[in-house]
Amino acid sequence: MGAGGKQNTAPAAGPKVLEKAWKIHGKLYDLNEFANIHPGGNRAIMNAACHPEGELFVESYHPNADTVYSMIEKYEVKGDVTLEEPIKEAFEAKLDYTFEADGWYRKLKKDAMAKLRGQGAQKFKNTKKLKKTNLRGDDIYLAVDVLHLVLLTMMTLMLWAGSWKAAVAVGVLRGAVIMRIAHVASHASLSPYPEINMIMYYASMMFAGTAPEIWSRKHVVRHHVNTNEPVLDEDRMEPIKCIFKAAQWLDYHKNQHIYVWPFYVHVVMAWSFSDLLSNATRAGAGCVEYTWKEKALNIGTLLSHMAITYAAPLYFAGWWGLVLVEINTLLTSVIFGFEFIVNHEIIGCDIFEESKDKKVDWGLYQAISSADFHPLGWGSWFFNQLTGGLNLQICHHLFPGIHYRHYPELTKIIYEHMEKVGQKPVYSDNVVTAVVNHYEFLKDCSAKYAPEESKKVQ
């Protein structure tokens, strides 16, 4: 009772206000505090914020997802909640994914981890170290990656001085940096230490030529959780080419298998200018909008790259610098681009149509919508090292948080599990065959998915 015998009436509590939240299996979680102690680093977990299906990240980046669910249980938000940045329901998967306890993907992960841990036990002969078997990169790989960046820096300085041999070296080293360092670090698998992953990621991106936060949203988020899904997977280069039946087919797409090749051999240059435009005109490529710091980081990285790669050769070598820039661009684009285009776009890959309108195990879909090249034989080790494991793309999509040094052994296990359910892995014996298969794939898409009337501009 208050003064004068009047009853105190406290104002009704309003809904809890959160800046952003994580939606996992239909429940909301406030992981802002947990992000600071997340073993994979703050940046990794922030990529999944505001996504309508956060379980896609939990399952794909954690060999034992149930452990993660137990860890975050206490962060579940119950009752009324107001989100300053809402869940982006438009990013909901177009396929009906499942993660059953006895499903294909869960069984694969359990078997694969048991065998990898078993190798660790044999190596260390110590059960305590067995539990700490490092699934990310080790010190030897990190030392090689640092030397790689140092050598690329030295060759770049020689390119500025007018050396065409240095331009060749830079083109080769740059292509490898994109795959071996920038891409691996973006998935937080280069090192077990988040700080090292971040340093290597940002340092390599200045040579790679893309904006780090745009890559994180477009590739790590949208491509890896919604592989080969129309609209959601932004790695498909629309509208330059078109591979989806439900997409808007333009008249020129009927010749995409012919005209696309000059673009492919300059893809890294187009990539840089596209990201510069995207950073200026879009709020964000993923579910979370760019902060002003992220936009500044994007534009700073892109401008630094353009100064290093394009402006400096022209300034120091004059018109001869144009030739050096072209050599650099061609080689980088061929080494990176020709590997990239054959990962999901060859005949035999599921391009959404075969899996729509039915429940599909998320992991199995990743396996049948991806393709390997040189998975076996003498070339497998070489291409695994050159591409950072991207020649074993099926494994990469199933275990993106594991370092590529484990991919050869994991690939054998994956193939065995695919064969158990009657699925034959899609792969090419070598990279030349893979590129030819990609040509046939683009040609087939035009003939198969787009009738003549659909190829006309709407």
Secondary structure, DSSP 8 states (H G I E B T S, - for coil): --GGG----------EEES--EEETTEEE--HHHHTT-TT-HHHHHTTTT-TTTHHHHHHH-S-HHHHHHHHGGGB--S-EEESS---GGG--SSEEE--TTSHHHHHHHHHHHHHHHHHHHHH--HHHHTT---S--HHHHHHHHHHHHHHHHHHHHHHTT-HHHHHHHHHHHHHHIIIIIHHHHTT-S-SSHHHHHHHHHHHHHHHTS-HHHHIIIIIIIIHHSTT-TTT-GGG-TTTS---TTS---GGGGGHHHHHHHHHTTHHHHHHHHHHHHHHH-S-SSSS---HHHHHHHHHHHHHHHIIIIIHHHHHHTTHHHHHHHHHHHHHHHHHHHHHTTTT-STTS--STTTTTSEEEHHHHHHHT--EES-SSHHHHHHHHHHTTGGGHHHHHH-TTS-GGGHHHHHHHHHHHHHHTT----EESSHHHHHHHHHHHHHHHHHHH--GGGGS--
